[in-house]
Amino acid sequence: MRFKIILEEDEEVGGFIASCPGLPGCFSQGDTVEEAIENIKEAIQACLESLAEDDLQECIGKSSCRVVDVVA
């Protein structure tokens, strides 16, 4: 399965925070981008294992991603 993730630099503590919008509440972190990516993969796997099949299909079906232009 493929999931979109979001990586953000943690300006307060340092390192990076990773989240998976397709799985609400699925977050992780790491000292480097690479470590954060590996850690979010493990977090996603743990989330998937904890969801029942019906819950998984409902959660995945809600996810949507769009790109919008904003005039600044």
C-alpha positions as CSV (number, residue, x, y, z in Angstrom):
1,M,0.0,0.0,0.0
2,R,1.1,3.6,-0.6
3,F,0.4,6.5,1.7
4,K,1.2,10.1,1.5
5,I,3.2,11.5,4.4
6,I,4.0,15.0,5.6
7,L,7.4,16.0,6.9
8,E,7.9,19.1,8.9
9,E,11.1,20.4,10.6
10,D,10.6,20.7,14.4
11,E,12.0,24.2,15.0
12,E,11.5,24.0,18.8
13,V,13.3,20.7,19.5
14,G,15.1,19.9,16.3
15,G,14.7,17.0,14.0
16,F,11.6,16.2,11.9
17,I,8.0,15.3,12.5
18,A,6.2,13.0,10.1
19,S,2.5,12.4,9.8
20,C,0.2,10.3,7.6
21,P,-3.0,12.3,6.8
22,G,-4.6,9.1,5.5
23,L,-4.4,7.6,9.0
24,P,-5.6,10.2,11.5
25,G,-3.4,10.2,14.6
26,C,-0.5,8.5,12.9
27,F,2.6,10.5,13.7
28,S,6.3,9.9,14.3
29,Q,9.6,11.8,14.4
30,G,13.3,11.4,13.7
31,D,16.6,13.3,14.0
32,T,17.0,13.3,10.2
33,V,14.6,13.2,7.3
34,E,15.6,9.6,6.6
35,E,15.0,8.5,10.2
36,A,11.6,10.3,10.3
37,I,10.6,8.5,7.1
38,E,11.6,5.1,8.4
39,N,9.9,5.8,11.7
40,I,6.6,6.9,10.0
41,K,6.7,3.6,8.0
42,E,6.8,1.7,11.2
43,A,4.0,3.8,12.7
44,I,1.8,3.3,9.6
45,Q,2.4,-0.5,9.8
46,A,1.4,-0.4,13.5
47,C,-1.7,1.6,12.7
48,L,-2.7,-0.8,9.9
49,E,-2.2,-3.8,12.2
50,S,-4.4,-2.3,14.9
51,L,-7.3,-1.5,12.5
52,A,-10.0,-4.0,11.8
53,E,-10.5,-4.6,8.0
54,D,-13.8,-2.6,7.9
55,D,-12.2,0.3,9.8
56,L,-9.2,0.2,7.5
57,Q,-11.4,0.5,4.3
58,E,-13.4,3.4,5.9
59,C,-10.2,5.2,6.9
60,I,-8.5,4.9,3.5
61,G,-11.6,5.8,1.6
62,K,-11.8,9.2,3.4
63,S,-8.3,10.4,2.3
64,S,-8.1,13.0,-0.4
65,C,-5.3,15.3,-1.6
66,R,-5.5,18.4,-3.7
67,V,-3.1,21.2,-4.7
68,V,-4.5,24.7,-4.8
69,D,-3.1,28.0,-6.0
70,V,-3.2,30.9,-3.6
71,V,-2.5,34.5,-4.5
72,A,-0.2,36.1,-1.9
